[in-house]
Amino acid sequence: MNRVWYLVLLILCYSPVLNGVSTGNFSANSTRPSVVHVGAIFALSSIVGKVAKVAIEAAVKDVNSDPSVLGGSVLNITMQDSNYSGFLGIIEALRFMEKDTVAIIGPQNAVTAHVVSHIANELQTPLLSYSVSDPTLSPLQFPFFIRTTQNDLYQMAAIADMVEYYDWREVIAIYVDDEHGRNGITALGDKLAEKRCKISYKAALNSNPTRDNITNELIQVALTESRIIILHIYAGWGVQFFDVAKSLGMMGTGYVWIATNWLSTLLDINSPLPSDAMDDMQGVLTLRVYMPDTKLKRDFASRWSNLTSANTNPANGPYGLSTYALSAYDTVWLLARSINAFFDQGGKITFSNDSRLTQMQKGNLNLNALSIFDGGNLLLKNILKTNITGLTGQFGFTPERDIIRPAYEIINVIGTGTRRIGYWTNYSGLSVVSPETLYTKPPNRSSSNQKLYNPVWPGQSTQKPRGWVFPNNGRHLRIGVPNRVSYREFIAQVPGTDMFTGYCIDVFTAALNLLPYAVPYKLEPFGDGIKNPSCTDLVRLITTGVYDAAIGDIAIITNRTRMADFTQPYIESGLVVVVPVRSMNSNEWAFLRPFTAPMWAVTAIFFVIIGAVVWILEHRLNDDFRGPPRKQVVTILWFSFSTMFFSHRENTVSTLGRLVLIIWLFVVLIINSSYTASLTSILTVQQLSSPIKGIESLVTSNDPIGYQEGSFSRNYLIDELSIHESRLIPLQTPEDYAKALTDGPHKGGVAAVVDERAYMELFLSTRCQFSIVGQEFTKAGWGFAFPRDSPLAVDMSTAFLKLSENGDLQRIHDKWLMRSACTSQSTKLEVHRLQLKSFWGLFVLCGIACLLALFIYLIQIIRQFSKHCTEELHSSGRSLQSGRLQTFLAFADEKEEEVKSHSKKKQSERAASNRMVGQEDGMDGSSSKSSSTSRLDQN
């Protein structure tokens, strides 16, 4: 928008108004002016303009009654009536610009604000609007426009949070088609998109619609799907709007009406409304700018009745106090405080001519009447940094130049009045706790912390409306159905008709019957009927709007979920590998098949090892383990292998031997049990064998692989398993499967077929020569696809759960997919032979026990041998160093009882020898004593 174009247009049309007006500049002096001139633009006949006029006059009186506010200057506010006209509002703004006006309070509507803001930028005159909430009035584009009310961005954010809180996804927006309405609804669309919600239909009305205009738009709204209606209009014709809506039956059960703050303003100012008007808007939700209940606010409210009675027609009665009146009052005080700060900083009220306007002056146009306020920038800075405590609470600006701490009350219209059901703050979202309490706690926007009291909805319902219905426009849902060539038990079109039958169709119709509403639909085939269509392509057509939904055997895989919303799976079906199998008959060597060769070898070795270990531990103690070498070898082998049947005759008497034997018998018990179970299965159940054991062996081979044409399995094998495309062979029918598997890779067939389990179970029900090998290597299921955020997907999922709980889903499965021609209960794939890796833990445990027992035994026998050697040394008196190893081996082979008996015998002999030596020494001593005595006598 070109501001010069507006100026030229206005001057050409209204040149008599501006002609002959001179600029009245102040002389430069350091004293404050006696009067400070401020302009104000209202639509005085509007309800907002009426209350704002009263509030501003009261504020001016209060400011001028306190000389300290402006330091002796008088605040003079001149009010002009724009009479609902944007054009006249512009003219009134220009009139103020030709005088010594330092600021303008207003304009009242967004249309005028957009144009006048261009003029304010040029002439540097601040505009302070208490009512324009248009979010597109950006401070970057309009630096001199100051919004002293809440930005509509926050109001639309509150509505979006409400929509998300009640789990709705689509809304209808009805708005006035001007800057106020369009820009507000655009902001709402952005906020809803952040919540994965959207505006499904927009209904625009002109700024002064007739009853017929409203009726026509509401009829179109009634034909749409959503029942959540956001109403962003003007209060002047809001009552008429609800009257029309009620006459069309749109204020009943199922509808949700959320009005922006125009409705709370209407209820506050014109309260009480006539009873028929209140009846028309029962159950409506609306928002009111939150202002804390302070003493200043209560004192002003007590004055309000006297203020309005002196300014209104007695026939109309006094007006109620609204948030706009409080904002207008605080705007005057904010401006007064800012002007005082302006003067304190040495600011002067002076004006200068705009050189660009002077250059444009031609003819009789007097453009010098429009002058630039030299102190405009300084005053603007003071306004933005001034903080006051007013009727609206803490009053100041954020760095983005919005009012600090945006908050709203959420109001529910009930009976003859309203009820507050909660609050919204930009700090913590929806809450039933007042904003002052929330500000004392850390912010919490978690979904669990969002809460509102239960409202009463239109139709006097307390149950939350679903929020949507199928539109009453005669349109049916277009549902795409894959036109299958094979496995027609799942879904098939009846030849010559537009009807479909099959398992998937029965599940769909059974689920529809459980929905609490009727669903008009039409099934449309997708595919040429010659080959199976791609379900991915079918789902993609939902995103382009060709189909409203898709049903059938549609696997829920990752790339499809990126395009549409799916129901919960109604049948599990992952990918499996099917191969031809051959029967394995029993032979004379069948008893060897349970174990692999390494398992047999290690088991046999451990039998021998255990026998040897037990023999070592028992040899010196147990007569059963003694005798000639040949007998001992036989004993070792007999004992070890007889433990297989727990029939060993030899008793173990040593503690270490018993420990080893207990552990070994436990190992033998596990091995016997496993062998018996495996052999029983081999001999009693028909075994089927295949060289392919699962998807792993199939990937590592180079054999061709079959897949169902149109299935996602092809892309999975290529993209996820890196199988070369040349190995993949498309197949159509079950007969193609059987032929390709029978021929095998050497005759032009395939080694295996990879397909979904649901198809393969039906295929195998009559073909016992094939079987599934390995595990299911993907986990998927079938579901129905719907557009993003479709509520029908959620309701259908709930219906599937009900079908599963009451058994209907299983009955439908048995009806279409149960086959009994091939009973495979007594047939199974070849049992895997028991391998060493399944038992290595037991063998390691047993080996550790043997080593530990041998180590302890070795320590014991060394100690015994050392003691024995010491005794031998004492008894013989000669060294035993030579032949020590032979002596040790002889000692180890000797029975422990004999060693102990021999040791005791030698100890006895030594004791007897010592006694004899003592007696001889005693006798020698006595003889010596007698000789000495006789010699003494002789002397």
Protein Blocks (a to p, Z undefined) as FASTA:
>chain_A
ZZklmmmmmmmmmmmmmgopacddddddfbdcfbdcddddddfkbmklmmmmmmmmmmmm
mmmmmmklnoopacddddddekhpaklmmmmmmmmmmmccfbdcddfbfklmmmmmmmmm
mnopacddfkbccfklcfklmmmbccfbdcfklmmmmmmmmmmmnopabdcddddddfkl
mmmmmmmmmmmmmnopacfbdcdddfbdcfklmmmmmmmmmmmmblcdcddddfklmmmm
mmmmmmnopabghiacdddfklmmmmmmmpccdfklmmmmgoiacddddddddfklmmmm
mmmmmmmmmmccfklopadddfklmmmmmmmmmmmmmmmmmmmnopacdddddfklmmmp
gcjbdfklpccdfklmmmmmmmmmpccddfkopadddfkopaehiaddddddehjbccdf
bdcdfklopafbdfklmmmpccdfbfklgccdddddehiiabdcehiacdfehpacdddd
dddfbhkllpccdehiabdedjklmmmmmmmmmpcbdcddddddedehlaccdfklmmmm
mmnomagbdcdjddcdfklmmmpccdddfbdcddddddddddddddfklmmmmpcfklmm
mmmmmmmmmmmmmmmmmmmmmmklgccfklmmmmmmmmmmmmmnopafbdcfbfklmmmm
mmmmmmmmmmmmmmmmmmmmmmmpccdddfbfbjklmmmmmcdcdddehiaklmmmmmmn
opafklpccdfbfmlmmmmmmnommnopafbdcddfklmmmmmmmomkbccehjdfbdcd
ddddddehiaklmmmmmmmmmmmmnommmmmmmmmmgcckbccklgccddddddfklmmm
mmmmmmmmmmmmmmmmmmmmmmmmmmmmmmmmmmnopafkgoklmmmmmmmmpcfklmmm
mmmmmmmmmmmmmmmmmmmmmmmmmmmmmmmmmmmmmZZ
